[in-house]
Amino acid sequence: MVRVRTEHARGGAAARRLRRSARAFLAALGRPGAELSILVCGDAAIRRLNREWRRIDRPTDVLSFPAASLPGAGGGALLGDLAISLDTAARRARGEGRPVTRELDRYLAHGLLHLLGHDHERPGERRAMAAAEEALLRGEGMIAAAGAESPSRSRSGSTSGSRR
């Protein structure tokens, strides 16, 4: 089950797109029955979350909160939560000449893979996550787009958060 909530004034269409894409991505990953929660928000809200959970006081594109990091949670069907900034997606899509829907799918794929345990801290992890993103998206993901940047940080700054 995919639950999508929007706190963004223009988030209705994005929420519908993300729900459809999430269902397709989960099916492609062999997890069609998995539970996922997605929040569509703006830069101010994602900045607050980033500051609270990562101690980084700036907006980012996507934050992932795996259910397995919750006390008492198992790895079962509940994958976790994603927060996606529609403001960042719109700004980056405009700047890089791609549709906002494509940018949202990139954030979704990236965040979903973090929920499933992928990371991009080390070169080997980075290559595996980039390949998984490209397979889901049938094209370039966020890791590949970050190119030669630091292996511990993509250009976006997106990452997996952890619950306290």
C-alpha positions in Angstrom: 0.0 0.0 0.0 1.3 3.4 -0.9 0.1 6.4 1.0 0.9 9.9 -0.2 0.1 13.0 1.6 0.8 16.5 0.4 1.5 19.6 2.4 2.3 21.6 -0.7 -0.2 24.0 -2.2 0.5 22.6 -5.7 1.2 19.1 -4.6 -2.0 17.3 -5.8 -0.8 16.3 -9.2 2.7 15.4 -7.8 1.1 13.2 -5.2 -1.0 11.3 -7.8 2.1 10.8 -10.0 4.2 9.6 -7.0 1.6 7.1 -6.0 1.4 5.6 -9.5 5.2 5.6 -9.8 5.7 4.1 -6.4 3.4 1.2 -7.2 5.2 0.5 -10.4 8.7 0.7 -8.8 7.6 -1.6 -5.9 6.3 -4.1 -8.4 9.5 -3.9 -10.4 11.5 -4.5 -7.2 9.4 -7.6 -6.4 7.7 -5.8 -3.5 4.2 -5.1 -4.7 2.6 -5.5 -1.3 5.1 -3.3 0.6 3.8 -0.4 2.6 5.3 3.0 1.8 4.4 6.5 3.0 5.3 9.6 1.0 5.1 13.2 2.0 5.1 15.9 -0.7 6.3 19.1 0.8 8.1 22.3 0.2 11.6 23.4 0.9 10.7 24.9 4.3 9.2 21.6 5.6 12.0 19.4 4.2 14.6 21.8 5.7 13.0 21.3 9.1 13.1 17.6 8.7 16.7 17.7 7.5 17.7 19.8 10.5 15.8 17.6 13.0 16.9 14.2 11.7 20.3 14.9 10.1 21.4 18.1 11.8 21.8 19.7 8.4 20.1 23.1 8.2 19.2 23.4 4.6 16.6 22.0 2.2 17.3 18.8 0.3 15.5 16.8 -2.4 14.4 13.6 -0.7 14.8 12.1 2.8 14.3 8.4 3.5 13.2 7.0 6.9 13.4 3.2 6.9 10.9 1.4 9.0 13.6 -1.0 10.2 15.2 1.9 12.1 12.2 2.3 14.3 12.3 0.6 17.7 10.4 -2.7 17.5 10.0 -2.5 13.7 11.0 -5.4 11.6 11.9 -5.4 7.9 8.6 -6.9 6.8 6.1 -5.3 4.5 6.5 -1.8 6.0 9.4 -0.1 4.1 9.2 3.3 5.7 8.6 7.0 4.9 9.9 9.4 2.2 9.7 13.2 2.2 10.1 14.8 -1.2 10.4 18.5 -1.8 8.3 19.6 -4.7 10.1 23.0 -4.6 13.5 21.5 -5.1 12.1 19.1 -7.8 10.6 22.0 -9.8 13.7 24.2 -9.5 16.1 21.4 -10.5 13.9 20.2 -13.3 13.7 23.7 -14.7 17.4 24.2 -14.4 18.3 20.9 -16.0 15.6 21.0 -18.7 13.6 17.9 -17.7 9.9 17.6 -16.7 9.1 17.9 -13.0 7.4 14.5 -13.2 10.8 12.9 -14.3 12.6 14.7 -11.4 10.0 13.4 -8.9 10.5 9.9 -10.2 14.3 10.3 -9.7 13.7 11.3 -6.1 11.3 8.5 -5.5 13.6 5.9 -6.9 16.5 7.2 -4.9 14.6 7.3 -1.7 13.0 4.0 -2.2 16.3 2.3 -2.8 17.6 3.9 0.5 14.6 2.3 2.3 15.6 -1.0 0.8 19.1 -0.7 2.2 21.1 0.8 -0.7 23.6 3.5 0.0 26.2 5.5 -1.9 28.9 6.1 0.7 31.5 3.9 -0.8 32.4 3.5 -4.5 31.0 -0.1 -4.8 27.8 0.9 -3.0 27.5 3.9 -5.3 27.9 1.8 -8.4 25.3 -0.7 -7.3 22.8 2.0 -6.3 23.3 3.9 -9.5 22.6 0.7 -11.5 19.5 0.0 -9.5 18.2 3.6 -10.0 18.9 3.4 -13.8 17.0 0.1 -13.9 14.0 1.5 -12.2 14.0 4.7 -14.1 15.0 3.2 -17.4 17.5 6.0 -17.6 19.8 8.2 -15.6 19.3 8.3 -11.8 20.5 10.8 -9.2 23.7 8.9 -8.5 24.9 8.8 -12.1 23.9 12.4 -12.5 26.1 13.3 -9.6 29.0 12.0 -11.7 32.5 12.6 -10.2 31.4 14.2 -7.0 32.3 12.8 -3.6 31.2 9.2 -3.1 29.7 10.1 0.2 27.4 12.8 -1.2 25.5 13.2 -4.3 24.9 16.7 -5.6 21.5 16.7 -4.1 22.5 15.9 -0.6 19.7 13.3 -0.4 20.2 10.6 2.1 18.6 8.1 4.4 17.5 9.6 7.7 17.2 7.8 10.9 14.6 7.9 13.5 15.5 8.7 17.1 
